[in-house]
Amino acid sequence: MSTLETNSIGKYSTNNVSFDDALNLKSYDTAGRNALTSVAGDMIYNTTTGKVEYYDGSAWVQTGADNFQVQALVIAGGGGGGMFEGGGGAGGYISTVDSENSGGGTASNKYYAITGTNYAVSIGSGGTGGSYNPSTTATRGTDTYFGSLLAVGGGNGGNSGATNIGFRGGSGGGSSNSTAAEGTANQGFDSGTGAGTAYKPSGGGGAGSAGDNWATGAGGDGGSGVSSSITGSSIGRAGGGGSGGSDNASFTHTAGSATDGGGAGGYDTTGTNGTTNTGGGGGAGGLSTDGTKVWTSGNGGSGVVILRYPNTVSITVGAGLTAGTETAIASEKYIEITAGTGTVSWS
Protein backbone atom coordinates (compact mmCIF):
# COMPACT_ATOMS: atom_id res chain seq x y z
CA MET A 1 0.00 0.00 0.00
CA SER A 2 1.32 3.42 -0.90
CA THR A 3 1.81 6.03 1.76
CA LEU A 4 0.31 9.50 1.42
CA GLU A 5 2.98 12.09 2.17
CA THR A 6 2.10 15.58 3.35
CA ASN A 7 4.03 18.74 4.04
CA SER A 8 3.19 20.85 7.05
CA ILE A 9 2.90 24.62 6.76
CA GLY A 10 3.59 26.57 9.89
CA LYS A 11 2.27 30.11 10.31
CA TYR A 12 4.10 32.44 12.64
CA SER A 13 3.18 36.12 12.66
CA THR A 14 1.41 38.25 10.03
CA ASN A 15 2.16 36.66 6.60
CA ASN A 16 5.25 34.61 7.53
CA VAL A 17 5.03 30.87 6.84
CA SER A 18 7.47 27.93 6.84
CA PHE A 19 7.56 24.62 4.95
CA ASP A 20 9.13 21.39 6.15
CA ASP A 21 10.28 20.59 2.56
CA ALA A 22 11.52 22.66 -0.39
CA LEU A 23 8.89 24.83 -2.13
CA ASN A 24 8.50 23.76 -5.77
CA LEU A 25 7.16 26.57 -7.95
CA LYS A 26 5.12 25.83 -11.07
CA SER A 27 7.46 25.62 -14.09
CA TYR A 28 6.97 27.21 -17.53
CA ASP A 29 9.23 27.93 -20.45
CA THR A 30 9.26 31.54 -21.71
CA ALA A 31 6.58 30.88 -24.35
CA GLY A 32 4.31 29.24 -21.81
CA ARG A 33 4.89 32.05 -19.32
CA ASN A 34 3.98 34.69 -21.92
CA ALA A 35 0.70 32.87 -22.62
CA LEU A 36 -0.40 33.20 -18.98
CA THR A 37 -2.97 35.73 -17.83
CA SER A 38 -1.00 37.14 -14.91
CA VAL A 39 -1.49 39.62 -12.08
CA ALA A 40 1.10 41.41 -9.97
CA GLY A 41 2.70 39.02 -7.48
CA ASP A 42 2.48 35.82 -9.57
CA MET A 43 5.68 33.78 -9.39
CA ILE A 44 7.03 30.91 -11.55
CA TYR A 45 10.23 29.01 -12.34
CA ASN A 46 11.29 29.74 -15.96
CA THR A 47 12.83 26.61 -17.47
CA THR A 48 14.20 28.60 -20.43
CA THR A 49 16.27 30.99 -18.33
CA GLY A 50 16.71 28.80 -15.23
CA LYS A 51 15.46 31.68 -13.07
CA VAL A 52 12.66 32.32 -10.60
CA GLU A 53 10.53 35.15 -12.01
CA TYR A 54 7.69 37.28 -10.68
CA TYR A 55 5.14 39.49 -12.45
CA ASP A 56 5.21 43.15 -11.33
CA GLY A 57 1.96 44.11 -13.05
CA SER A 58 3.51 45.02 -16.41
CA ALA A 59 6.48 42.68 -17.00
CA TRP A 60 8.09 39.45 -15.81
CA VAL A 61 11.13 40.17 -13.63
CA GLN A 62 13.93 37.76 -12.83
CA THR A 63 14.97 37.53 -9.20
CA GLY A 64 18.57 37.98 -8.21
CA ALA A 65 21.09 40.80 -7.77
CA ASP A 66 22.01 40.78 -11.49
CA ASN A 67 18.60 42.10 -12.51
CA PHE A 68 17.90 45.86 -12.72
CA GLN A 69 15.48 48.32 -14.29
CA VAL A 70 16.42 50.27 -17.42
CA GLN A 71 14.47 53.40 -18.27
CA ALA A 72 14.77 53.86 -22.02
CA LEU A 73 13.72 56.06 -24.90
CA VAL A 74 13.81 54.27 -28.27
CA ILE A 75 12.99 56.60 -31.18
CA ALA A 76 13.05 55.70 -34.88
CA GLY A 77 14.10 57.93 -37.76
CA GLY A 78 11.47 60.38 -39.02
CA GLY A 79 9.96 60.19 -42.49
CA GLY A 80 10.97 62.56 -45.28
CA GLY A 81 8.62 65.35 -46.34
CA GLY A 82 6.51 64.63 -49.43
CA MET A 83 6.88 66.16 -52.89
CA PHE A 84 5.80 69.74 -51.94
CA GLU A 85 2.77 68.18 -50.26
CA GLY A 86 2.42 66.48 -46.84
CA GLY A 87 4.92 66.62 -44.00
CA GLY A 88 6.84 63.52 -42.94
CA GLY A 89 5.60 61.46 -40.01
CA ALA A 90 7.69 61.26 -36.83
CA GLY A 91 9.59 58.10 -35.99
CA GLY A 92 7.99 55.65 -33.60
CA TYR A 93 8.51 56.61 -29.94
CA ILE A 94 8.81 53.95 -27.21
CA SER A 95 9.35 54.89 -23.56
CA THR A 96 9.99 52.76 -20.50
CA VAL A 97 10.56 55.86 -18.34
CA ASP A 98 8.62 55.89 -15.08
CA SER A 99 5.49 58.09 -15.15
CA GLU A 100 5.98 59.05 -18.82
CA ASN A 101 4.13 58.05 -21.98
CA SER A 102 5.15 56.28 -25.14
CA GLY A 103 3.94 57.64 -28.47
CA GLY A 104 0.29 57.29 -29.37
CA GLY A 105 -0.78 58.40 -25.88
CA THR A 106 -0.04 55.09 -24.12
CA ALA A 107 1.56 54.66 -20.72
CA SER A 108 5.09 53.27 -20.64
CA ASN A 109 5.95 49.77 -19.44
CA LYS A 110 8.93 48.77 -17.32
CA TYR A 111 12.01 47.13 -18.84
CA TYR A 112 14.59 45.03 -17.02
CA ALA A 113 18.12 44.03 -18.01
CA ILE A 114 20.62 41.48 -16.69
CA THR A 115 24.31 42.14 -16.10
CA GLY A 116 26.65 40.31 -18.45
CA THR A 117 24.06 40.08 -21.23
CA ASN A 118 24.46 41.72 -24.65
CA TYR A 119 21.53 43.82 -25.91
CA ALA A 120 21.36 44.66 -29.61
CA VAL A 121 21.04 48.36 -30.53
CA SER A 122 20.56 50.09 -33.88
CA ILE A 123 19.84 53.77 -34.55
CA GLY A 124 17.52 54.50 -37.46
CA SER A 125 18.28 57.20 -40.02
CA GLY A 126 15.81 59.80 -41.22
CA GLY A 127 14.05 59.38 -44.56
CA THR A 128 14.91 61.65 -47.51
CA GLY A 129 12.61 64.42 -48.67
CA GLY A 130 11.00 64.35 -52.10
CA SER A 131 11.18 66.96 -54.88
CA TYR A 132 9.12 67.86 -57.91
CA ASN A 133 11.71 68.76 -60.53
CA PRO A 134 13.61 66.52 -60.77
CA SER A 135 10.90 64.16 -59.58
CA THR A 136 12.00 62.17 -56.53
CA THR A 137 9.82 60.37 -54.01
CA ALA A 138 10.29 60.82 -50.28
CA THR A 139 11.38 57.80 -48.23
CA ARG A 140 10.35 56.35 -44.90
CA GLY A 141 12.51 56.63 -41.78
CA THR A 142 14.50 53.62 -40.60
CA ASP A 143 13.61 51.53 -37.52
CA THR A 144 15.48 51.87 -34.21
CA TYR A 145 15.78 49.07 -31.66
CA PHE A 146 17.15 48.30 -28.21
CA GLY A 147 16.82 44.71 -27.04
CA SER A 148 13.20 43.66 -27.60
CA LEU A 149 11.99 47.25 -28.10
CA LEU A 150 11.48 48.08 -31.80
CA ALA A 151 10.45 51.59 -32.87
CA VAL A 152 9.05 51.84 -36.42
CA GLY A 153 10.41 54.42 -38.85
CA GLY A 154 8.19 57.42 -39.59
CA GLY A 155 5.99 57.39 -42.70
CA ASN A 156 7.05 59.65 -45.57
CA GLY A 157 4.82 62.37 -46.93
CA GLY A 158 2.84 61.67 -50.10
CA ASN A 159 3.71 62.80 -53.61
CA SER A 160 2.06 65.78 -55.29
CA GLY A 161 -1.58 65.58 -56.31
CA ALA A 162 -4.89 64.87 -54.66
CA THR A 163 -4.78 61.08 -55.07
CA ASN A 164 -1.50 60.46 -53.28
CA ILE A 165 -1.83 59.47 -49.64
CA GLY A 166 1.01 59.70 -47.15
CA PHE A 167 2.65 56.52 -45.97
CA ARG A 168 2.19 54.52 -42.79
CA GLY A 169 4.94 54.38 -40.18
CA GLY A 170 5.72 55.09 -36.55
CA SER A 171 3.57 58.17 -37.23
CA GLY A 172 1.78 58.67 -40.52
CA GLY A 173 3.01 60.97 -43.34
CA GLY A 174 0.77 63.76 -44.61
CA SER A 175 -0.55 64.45 -48.13
CA SER A 176 -3.39 66.15 -50.02
CA ASN A 177 -5.49 63.00 -49.84
CA SER A 178 -8.60 63.12 -47.69
CA THR A 179 -7.57 59.84 -45.98
CA ALA A 180 -5.09 59.95 -43.09
CA ALA A 181 -1.96 57.78 -43.12
CA GLU A 182 -1.87 55.55 -40.05
CA GLY A 183 0.67 55.60 -37.27
CA THR A 184 1.76 52.52 -35.33
CA ALA A 185 -0.19 51.62 -32.18
CA ASN A 186 1.61 52.64 -28.96
CA GLN A 187 4.25 54.57 -30.94
CA GLY A 188 2.70 57.47 -32.87
CA PHE A 189 -0.37 59.13 -34.36
CA ASP A 190 -1.93 59.37 -37.81
CA SER A 191 -1.28 62.20 -40.23
CA GLY A 192 -3.82 64.92 -40.81
CA THR A 193 -6.07 64.86 -43.87
CA GLY A 194 -5.89 67.08 -46.94
CA ALA A 195 -8.78 68.46 -48.94
CA GLY A 196 -8.56 65.83 -51.66
CA THR A 197 -7.28 68.51 -54.02
CA ALA A 198 -3.72 69.25 -55.09
CA TYR A 199 -1.85 71.94 -53.12
CA LYS A 200 -4.04 71.48 -50.04
CA PRO A 201 -1.88 69.16 -47.88
CA SER A 202 -1.85 67.99 -44.26
CA GLY A 203 0.83 67.74 -41.61
CA GLY A 204 2.69 64.58 -40.65
CA GLY A 205 1.67 62.75 -37.49
CA GLY A 206 3.72 63.12 -34.31
CA ALA A 207 4.33 60.87 -31.34
CA GLY A 208 2.12 63.11 -29.20
CA SER A 209 -0.76 64.02 -31.53
CA ALA A 210 -2.09 63.64 -35.05
CA GLY A 211 -0.98 66.01 -37.80
CA ASP A 212 -3.24 68.95 -38.54
CA ASN A 213 -5.71 68.89 -41.41
CA TRP A 214 -5.52 71.34 -44.28
CA ALA A 215 -7.60 74.46 -43.60
CA THR A 216 -8.51 77.33 -45.92
CA GLY A 217 -5.39 79.38 -46.46
CA ALA A 218 -3.14 77.20 -44.33
CA GLY A 219 -1.33 73.92 -44.75
CA GLY A 220 -1.42 71.41 -41.92
CA ASP A 221 1.00 71.69 -39.01
CA GLY A 222 2.99 68.66 -37.88
CA GLY A 223 1.69 66.74 -34.89
CA SER A 224 3.32 67.38 -31.52
CA GLY A 225 5.97 65.13 -30.02
CA VAL A 226 6.34 63.75 -26.50
CA SER A 227 8.44 65.33 -23.76
CA SER A 228 10.77 63.29 -21.55
CA SER A 229 12.97 64.12 -18.56
CA ILE A 230 15.13 61.02 -18.90
CA THR A 231 18.29 63.21 -19.03
CA GLY A 232 17.09 65.50 -16.23
CA SER A 233 15.57 68.24 -18.41
CA SER A 234 12.22 68.01 -20.19
CA ILE A 235 12.83 67.77 -23.96
CA GLY A 236 10.24 67.23 -26.68
CA ARG A 237 11.06 64.75 -29.45
CA ALA A 238 9.36 63.00 -32.40
CA GLY A 239 7.26 65.87 -33.75
CA GLY A 240 5.69 65.54 -37.20
CA GLY A 241 6.74 67.61 -40.24
CA GLY A 242 4.71 70.56 -41.49
CA SER A 243 3.07 70.55 -44.92
CA GLY A 244 4.30 72.56 -47.88
CA GLY A 245 2.89 75.95 -48.86
CA SER A 246 1.71 76.77 -52.38
CA ASP A 247 2.11 80.23 -53.91
CA ASN A 248 1.09 79.73 -57.51
CA ALA A 249 -1.57 81.57 -59.46
CA SER A 250 -4.27 78.98 -58.87
CA PHE A 251 -4.06 78.81 -55.08
CA THR A 252 -2.19 80.42 -52.20
CA HIS A 253 -1.72 79.19 -48.65
CA THR A 254 0.90 79.24 -45.94
CA ALA A 255 3.09 76.31 -44.99
CA GLY A 256 2.58 74.16 -41.93
CA SER A 257 4.73 74.64 -38.83
CA ALA A 258 6.30 72.01 -36.56
CA THR A 259 7.63 71.50 -33.03
CA ASP A 260 9.57 68.92 -30.99
CA GLY A 261 12.16 68.17 -33.67
CA GLY A 262 9.82 68.15 -36.67
CA GLY A 263 10.76 70.23 -39.74
CA ALA A 264 8.60 73.17 -40.80
CA GLY A 265 7.08 73.22 -44.26
CA GLY A 266 8.31 75.63 -46.92
CA TYR A 267 6.42 78.53 -48.51
CA ASP A 268 8.01 78.91 -51.93
CA THR A 269 11.10 77.56 -50.15
CA THR A 270 12.76 74.26 -49.30
CA GLY A 271 11.22 72.31 -46.43
CA THR A 272 13.16 72.11 -43.16
CA ASN A 273 14.89 68.93 -42.06
CA GLY A 274 13.78 67.14 -38.93
CA THR A 275 16.23 67.61 -36.05
CA THR A 276 18.99 65.03 -35.66
CA ASN A 277 18.43 62.40 -32.94
CA THR A 278 14.82 63.38 -32.31
CA GLY A 279 13.00 61.30 -34.94
CA GLY A 280 11.27 64.45 -36.21
CA GLY A 281 9.48 64.29 -39.58
CA GLY A 282 10.80 66.36 -42.50
CA GLY A 283 8.88 69.43 -43.60
CA ALA A 284 7.49 69.52 -47.14
CA GLY A 285 8.84 72.09 -49.57
CA GLY A 286 6.62 74.74 -51.12
CA LEU A 287 5.53 74.98 -54.76
CA SER A 288 7.64 77.65 -56.44
CA THR A 289 6.12 80.86 -57.79
CA ASP A 290 8.00 80.91 -61.10
CA GLY A 291 6.70 77.58 -62.37
CA THR A 292 10.01 75.72 -62.21
CA LYS A 293 8.85 73.77 -59.17
CA VAL A 294 12.29 72.88 -57.91
CA TRP A 295 11.87 73.21 -54.15
CA THR A 296 12.69 70.05 -52.27
CA SER A 297 11.30 68.75 -49.00
CA GLY A 298 13.21 68.23 -45.77
CA ASN A 299 14.74 64.99 -44.59
CA GLY A 300 13.54 63.25 -41.44
CA GLY A 301 15.62 63.49 -38.28
CA SER A 302 17.62 60.44 -37.20
CA GLY A 303 16.56 58.37 -34.21
CA VAL A 304 18.17 57.85 -30.82
CA VAL A 305 18.37 55.44 -27.88
CA ILE A 306 18.72 56.97 -24.40
CA LEU A 307 19.27 54.62 -21.45
CA ARG A 308 19.00 55.43 -17.74
CA TYR A 309 19.96 52.85 -15.10
CA PRO A 310 21.20 52.51 -11.48
CA ASN A 311 24.63 53.91 -10.65
CA THR A 312 25.55 50.52 -9.19
CA VAL A 313 26.15 49.19 -12.73
CA SER A 314 28.31 50.46 -15.61
CA ILE A 315 27.62 50.18 -19.31
CA THR A 316 29.91 48.93 -22.08
CA VAL A 317 29.06 50.27 -25.54
CA GLY A 318 30.25 47.90 -28.26
CA ALA A 319 31.98 48.63 -31.55
CA GLY A 320 29.79 50.07 -34.26
CA LEU A 321 27.85 52.41 -31.97
CA THR A 322 28.38 56.13 -31.36
CA ALA A 323 27.53 57.24 -27.84
CA GLY A 324 28.02 60.15 -25.48
CA THR A 325 29.56 59.99 -22.02
CA GLU A 326 27.97 57.97 -19.22
CA THR A 327 26.56 60.78 -17.05
CA ALA A 328 25.52 60.70 -13.38
CA ILE A 329 22.02 61.91 -12.49
CA ALA A 330 20.85 61.59 -8.87
CA SER A 331 21.37 57.90 -7.89
CA GLU A 332 21.43 56.82 -11.55
CA LYS A 333 23.34 57.25 -14.82
CA TYR A 334 22.28 57.82 -18.40
CA ILE A 335 23.85 57.57 -21.83
CA GLU A 336 22.72 58.65 -25.32
CA ILE A 337 23.44 56.41 -28.30
CA THR A 338 23.22 58.50 -31.45
CA ALA A 339 24.33 56.36 -34.40
CA GLY A 340 25.33 52.92 -35.60
CA THR A 341 24.53 49.27 -34.91
CA GLY A 342 26.08 47.09 -32.21
CA THR A 343 25.49 45.85 -28.67
CA VAL A 344 25.54 47.19 -25.13
CA SER A 345 26.01 45.35 -21.84
CA TRP A 346 26.29 46.16 -18.13
CA SER A 347 28.55 44.94 -15.36
GICORHU-V744427 format. One record per residue. N is the residue number from 1. RES is the residue in one letter. PSI is psi as a letter, one per 40 degrees, with the letter a starting at -180 (NA if undefined). BURIAL is # if it has 9 or more other ideal C-beta (glycine too) atoms within 8 Angstrom, else .. Layout:
N_RES_PSI_BURIAL / N_RES_PSI_BURIAL
This chain:
1_M_h_. / 2_S_i_. / 3_T_h_. / 4_L_h_. / 5_E_h_. / 6_T_i_. / 7_N_h_. / 8_S_i_. / 9_I_h_. / 10_G_h_. / 11_K_h_. / 12_Y_c_. / 13_S_i_. / 14_T_b_. / 15_N_e_. / 16_N_h_. / 17_V_i_. / 18_S_i_. / 19_F_i_# / 20_D_e_. / 21_D_i_. / 22_A_i_. / 23_L_h_. / 24_N_h_. / 25_L_i_. / 26_K_h_. / 27_S_h_. / 28_Y_i_# / 29_D_i_. / 30_T_d_# / 31_A_d_. / 32_G_d_. / 33_R_d_# / 34_N_d_. / 35_A_e_. / 36_L_i_# / 37_T_h_. / 38_S_i_. / 39_V_i_. / 40_A_h_. / 41_G_e_. / 42_D_i_# / 43_M_h_. / 44_I_i_# / 45_Y_h_# / 46_N_h_# / 47_T_e_. / 48_T_d_. / 49_T_e_. / 50_G_f_. / 51_K_i_# / 52_V_h_# / 53_E_i_# / 54_Y_i_# / 55_Y_h_# / 56_D_e_# / 57_G_e_. / 58_S_e_. / 59_A_i_# / 60_W_h_# / 61_V_h_# / 62_Q_h_# / 63_T_i_. / 64_G_i_. / 65_A_e_. / 66_D_e_. / 67_N_h_# / 68_F_i_# / 69_Q_h_# / 70_V_h_# / 71_Q_h_# / 72_A_i_# / 73_L_h_# / 74_V_h_# / 75_I_h_# / 76_A_i_# / 77_G_i_# / 78_G_i_# / 79_G_i_# / 80_G_i_# / 81_G_i_# / 82_G_i_# / 83_M_g_# / 84_F_f_# / 85_E_b_# / 86_G_i_# / 87_G_i_# / 88_G_i_# / 89_G_i_# / 90_A_i_# / 91_G_i_# / 92_G_i_# / 93_Y_h_# / 94_I_h_# / 95_S_h_# / 96_T_f_# / 97_V_h_# / 98_D_h_. / 99_S_e_. / 100_E_i_# / 101_N_i_# / 102_S_i_# / 103_G_i_# / 104_G_e_# / 105_G_e_. / 106_T_i_# / 107_A_i_. / 108_S_i_# / 109_N_i_. / 110_K_i_# / 111_Y_h_# / 112_Y_i_# / 113_A_i_# / 114_I_h_. / 115_T_i_# / 116_G_e_. / 117_T_h_. / 118_N_h_. / 119_Y_h_# / 120_A_h_# / 121_V_h_# / 122_S_h_# / 123_I_h_# / 124_G_i_# / 125_S_i_# / 126_G_i_# / 127_G_i_# / 128_T_i_# / 129_G_i_# / 130_G_i_# / 131_S_i_# / 132_Y_d_# / 133_N_h_. / 134_P_i_. / 135_S_h_. / 136_T_i_# / 137_T_h_. / 138_A_i_# / 139_T_i_# / 140_R_i_# / 141_G_i_# / 142_T_i_# / 143_D_i_# / 144_T_i_# / 145_Y_i_# / 146_F_h_# / 147_G_b_# / 148_S_e_. / 149_L_h_# / 150_L_h_# / 151_A_h_# / 152_V_h_# / 153_G_i_# / 154_G_i_# / 155_G_i_# / 156_N_i_# / 157_G_i_# / 158_G_i_# / 159_N_i_# / 160_S_i_# / 161_G_i_. / 162_A_d_# / 163_T_e_. / 164_N_h_# / 165_I_i_# / 166_G_i_# / 167_F_i_# / 168_R_i_# / 169_G_a_# / 170_G_d_# / 171_S_i_# / 172_G_i_# / 173_G_i_# / 174_G_i_# / 175_S_a_# / 176_S_e_# / 177_N_i_# / 178_S_e_. / 179_T_h_. / 180_A_i_# / 181_A_h_# / 182_E_i_. / 183_G_i_# / 184_T_h_# / 185_A_h_. / 186_N_e_. / 187_Q_d_# / 188_G_i_# / 189_F_i_# / 190_D_i_# / 191_S_i_# / 192_G_a_# / 193_T_i_# / 194_G_a_# / 195_A_e_. / 196_G_e_. / 197_T_i_. / 198_A_i_. / 199_Y_e_# / 200_K_g_# / 201_P_i_# / 202_S_i_# / 203_G_i_# / 204_G_i_# / 205_G_i_# / 206_G_i_# / 207_A_d_# / 208_G_e_# / 209_S_i_. / 210_A_i_# / 211_G_i_# / 212_D_i_# / 213_N_i_# / 214_W_i_# / 215_A_i_. / 216_T_h_. / 217_G_e_. / 218_A_h_# / 219_G_i_# / 220_G_h_# / 221_D_i_# / 222_G_i_# / 223_G_i_# / 224_S_i_# / 225_G_a_# / 226_V_h_# / 227_S_i_# / 228_S_i_# / 229_S_f_# / 230_I_d_# / 231_T_e_# / 232_G_d_. / 233_S_i_. / 234_S_h_. / 235_I_h_. / 236_G_h_# / 237_R_i_# / 238_A_f_# / 239_G_i_# / 240_G_i_# / 241_G_i_# / 242_G_i_# / 243_S_i_# / 244_G_i_# / 245_G_h_# / 246_S_h_# / 247_D_f_# / 248_N_i_# / 249_A_d_. / 250_S_d_. / 251_F_i_. / 252_T_h_. / 253_H_i_# / 254_T_i_. / 255_A_i_# / 256_G_i_# / 257_S_i_# / 258_A_i_# / 259_T_i_# / 260_D_f_# / 261_G_e_# / 262_G_i_# / 263_G_h_# / 264_A_i_# / 265_G_i_# / 266_G_i_# / 267_Y_g_# / 268_D_f_# / 269_T_i_# / 270_T_i_# / 271_G_i_# / 272_T_i_# / 273_N_i_# / 274_G_i_# / 275_T_h_# / 276_T_h_. / 277_N_f_# / 278_T_e_# / 279_G_e_# / 280_G_i_# / 281_G_i_# / 282_G_i_# / 283_G_i_# / 284_A_i_# / 285_G_i_# / 286_G_i_# / 287_L_h_# / 288_S_i_# / 289_T_d_. / 290_D_e_. / 291_G_e_. / 292_T_d_. / 293_K_f_# / 294_V_e_. / 295_W_h_# / 296_T_i_# / 297_S_i_# / 298_G_i_# / 299_N_i_# / 300_G_i_# / 301_G_i_# / 302_S_i_# / 303_G_a_# / 304_V_i_# / 305_V_h_# / 306_I_h_# / 307_L_h_# / 308_R_h_# / 309_Y_i_# / 310_P_i_# / 311_N_e_. / 312_T_e_. / 313_V_i_# / 314_S_i_. / 315_I_i_# / 316_T_h_. / 317_V_h_# / 318_G_i_# / 319_A_i_. / 320_G_e_. / 321_L_i_# / 322_T_h_. / 323_A_i_. / 324_G_a_. / 325_T_i_. / 326_E_h_. / 327_T_h_# / 328_A_i_. / 329_I_h_# / 330_A_b_. / 331_S_f_. / 332_E_a_# / 333_K_i_# / 334_Y_i_# / 335_I_i_# / 336_E_h_# / 337_I_h_# / 338_T_e_# / 339_A_i_. / 340_G_a_# / 341_T_h_. / 342_G_a_# / 343_T_i_# / 344_V_i_# / 345_S_i_# / 346_W_i_# / 347_S_NA_.
